Amino acid sequence: MVVLIMTEPKASSSQKMNEYSIDNEYANTRIDRFLYLKFGFTHGMIRKFLRKKLVTVNGNKVVADYRMLYGDKVLIYVSILSREKIEVSKKNNFVTDKCYKKYEKIALSMVLDNMNELVVINKPYGMPSQGGSNINVSIDSLLKYIESGLHLTHRLDKYTSGVMLLAKGNLMARKIGELFKNAMVGKTYYALLSRMPSSKSGVLELPLCEIEQSGERIVVVAKTNGIRSITKYNVITRISEDMILVRLSPLTGKKHQLRVHMLHLGCPIIGDKKYGGIAGKLCLYAHSISLPGVGIFSATPPKHMSFISPVL
């Protein structure tokens, strides 16, 4: 819970400020994330507010990655809470009643299960997990429409749909984060490949690293300085001459791991133009996640992969 107290600003007595007292729910949360979750401010707005001291912590100027402590006092000028919300509503549709209902409908349609400490969702194809430059809507921005205090526990690529876990509160988020870190979370993906692998099952242990190539960030296999990455794969069926359904189980969770491993196998994922696939929609989706002592949660395929449902 965040306690709201009205107080006068030190810099200008003509403007009131809102004071937010930080308790355990938001302790150790970055100030930019707090402002984003609570008010829907864009990253650009947050940087401006912090730079101009329109938002301070304990009366002091802080940077965007400042992690708040229990008892911190976040001070926000009342004027930006009214004026900037209007600006946000025009640009990103966060505030107006009409737009609120629109985004609430999108957010609630993703929910697969709402438990005591977890919310399970089916992330839509084409929606990024987190915000950034030129991104108005993301999973992160929709959390508040589902329930307050939700946290992302992991991410999926923008064009990978499927099951995601949201934690209720910081404590649960840290617990799940530790499970992911210690490879205790089971993950199953399905993908459509353009070629049949030479072996119908196997384990790929190929270290990966991210590099810049022709002005673009990509992930490559790098045996000398790469990070350990392991993927199990099994061919399920041949759907057509140039469409093979495979089950993929990443034992590690590196960026673009499945896509790069399939490319190295000589069987790029259909639609993965970045990593050797033919043009079109990326045919990769996160089918299920298993949490020890909790259960297995699964999601249905995206529309462009719905025809694989009978064989899953």
N, C-alpha and C positions, 0 to 999 in steps of 0.2 A: 504494500500500500504506500502511496505517496501523499504526504500531508500538505495541503495547500494553505498558505498564510499570506495575507495581504500586507505589504510593507512598502516603505518609501525608498526610492533609490538614493544612493549617496551622491551620484553625479548630478542629478536634476530633481529637485523636489517637486517640480511641476508634473512629473509623470509617475504613476504608480507602477510597482513591479509585483510580479507573482513570485513567491518563494516556494520551492519544492524541496522538502526535506527527504533525503535519501535513506531508505531503510534496507533491510536484507534483500528485498526483491530486486532492487537495482544496484546494490553494492557490487563493485567490480565490473559494472557495465560501462562501456565507452560513452562519453557525453554525446557524441554525434549519433550513436545508436539510440540513446534515450530520447533525444529530440525528434528523431525520425519516427520512433514507435509511438511516442505520446502525441505528436502534433502533425505528423505527415510532412514535415518540412523537407525539401529537397536537400541533397548534399551541398549544392551551391549556396543555398540560403543559410545553411548551418555554418559553413565556412565564413560567410559574410557577417553573421550575427556574432560569432566568436571573435572575429578580427576587430569588429567595431565595439566590442564589449557590450553588445545588446543582450548577450547571455554571458553570465559569469558564474563561477563556482566559489562560494565563500567570499564574494566580492572581488575575486581575482580573475584576470584573463587566463584562459586555458586553451590548449590546442585540441583539435578534433579527436585525437586518440587518447585523451586523458581518461583514465578509468576512475570512476567515482568511488568514494569511500563511504562507509556507513556514517550517517550524520552530516554529510556534505549538504550545503544549502545552494541549490541552483536558482539563480535569480534571472528572471526573464521580464523584459519590458512588456507591459500590458499592450502597448500600441502595436507591437509586432504580432501579438497573439490574435489581434483583430485584423489589422491591415494585411499581414502576410497570409493569413488563412484565406482571405478573399483571393489573393494572387494565386495561391496553391489551387484553389477550386477552379480557377479559370484555366490553369495550365495542366493540372494533373487530375482533376476531378476527385479530390479527396473530401471536400467539405459540404457542398450543397446537398440538400436532402435527396434530390433526384439521383445525383451521382453516388451518394452514400449507399442508396438502395441497390444501385447497379453493381457496385463493387462488393457489397455484402452478399448479393446473390451469387456472384462469381466465386467468392471465398467459401461460402457455405456449400456450394455444389461440389467442391473438391474434397470435402470431409468424408472419410470412410468409416472412422470410428472415433469417438470422443470418450476417453477413459479418465480415471481419476488424476493421473499425472502425465498423460500423453494424448495427443491428437494425431491421428493418422490421416494423411491426405493422398490424393492422386494428383500429382503435379501435371498440369496440361502441357502438351507439346508447344514449344515456342515461347514459353514464359520463363524468364531468368529467375534463378533462386534469390538473387540479391540485386539491389539497385546499383546505379552507377551513372556515368555520363550518358545522356540521351535515353535513359530508361525511366519511364513514368510508372510502370506497373511491374511488380515482381512478387514472388511468394512472400518475401519479407514485408513488403508494403501492405499485403492483404491480411497479415496475421491479426491485426487489431479488429478486423471485421468478423473474425471467427470467435475470438475470446481475448481478453486483455492478459498480458503477462506471458504470451507464448514466445518461444525461442526456436530458431532453426538449430538442428543438431548436426546436420550434414547438408550437402548440396548436390544437385544434379545439374548437368549442362543444360543450357537453354533449350536445345532441341532433343533432349532426352526426357521423356515423360515417365510417370510411374510413382511408386510408393515413396513417401517421405514421412519422417517422424518429427513432430513438433513437441517440445517439452514445455510443461507448465511450471514456470519458475526457473531461477538460476540453478538451484540445487539439482533438479532433475536433468537440466541441460548439461551440467558438469558430469553427472553420472553416466549419461549416454555418451558424452564425448569421450570419457575414459574407456567405455566399451569399444567404441570405434578405434580409438588409439591402440588398444591392446588386441585388436583383431578378434574380438569376441562376438561381433555382429555378423550373422550370416546374410549374404546378399545374393540374389539370383536375378539375372537379366536375360532377356531374349533378344536376339538380333537376327536379321536376315542378311546373309552373305551372298556375294555375287558368284562365288566359286566354292566347290567342294574341297574342304581340307584333305590333305593326303592321308591323315589319320583321323578317324571319326571321333576320337577323344584324346585328350592329353592335358598336360600342364605346361604352361609357358612361364618361364622365370627369366624375364628380360628387364634389366635395369633401365630406367627412364630418366631423362632430364629435359628441361625446357630451354629452348634456344630461340634466337631471333634469326629469321631467314626471309630475305627479300621484304623486310619491313613488317613481317608478321611473326607473332609468337606461336611456335609449334612445339610439340613434344616428340622426341626421337629416342630410339634405343641407343644407349651409350654405355658400353661395357666397362669403360675405364672410370668414369665419374658419375654414372647414373645411380639413381636410388632404387633399391630392391623392389621389384614389382612382380606379383604372381597372379596368374589367371588360369582357372580350370575351364575347359570347354568340352561340350558334348554335342555332336550332331543329332538333332531330333528327327528331321525328315527332309527330303528333297521335295520342295513344293513345285518347282519347275526346273528346266535345264540350267537357268542362271539365277535361281533363288533357293537358298538353303537355310533352313531354320536351325539355329544353334542356341543352346543354353550356356550362359557364361556366369562363372562364379568367381568374382575377384576376391582373392585372399588378402590383398592389400588395396588401398584406396587412393591411388595416385591420379593426378589430373590426366584425362583422356586415355587412361590405361587400357581399357577394353578396345578402344578404337585403334590405338597404335599397335597393340598386340595382334589384332586381327590383320592389320596391314602387314606386319612382319611375317605373319603366317602365310601371306600371299592371297588372302581372302578378305579384302576390304568390305566394310559394312555398306550395304546399299544406301545411297543418299549421303554418304560421308565424303563429300567433295574435298574437304580439307586433308583427308588421309586416304586418298586413292580411290574412293568410291565414285560411282556414277552419280550424276546430278539428280536431285529430287529430295524428298523428305527423308531425314535420317531414320533408319529402321532399327532403332535400339530403344528398349524401354526397361525400366526397373520393375520387375514382376513382384518380388517379395523381399521382405526383411524379417529376420528372426532375432528376437532379443532373448537372451538366456533368462529363464524363470518367468518370462512374460508371455511370449507366444510368437506366432508367425502372422505377419500382415501382408496382404497381397493386393495388387491393383490390376484392373483390366487394361488391355493394350489401347493405344491411341487409335483414332478412327482409321488412319491409313495402314494400321497393322491388325485391325479387328478380325480379319479372316484367319488369323492363326489361333484364335481362341479355342476352337474345337480340339486342337492337338496339344494344348498345354496341360 
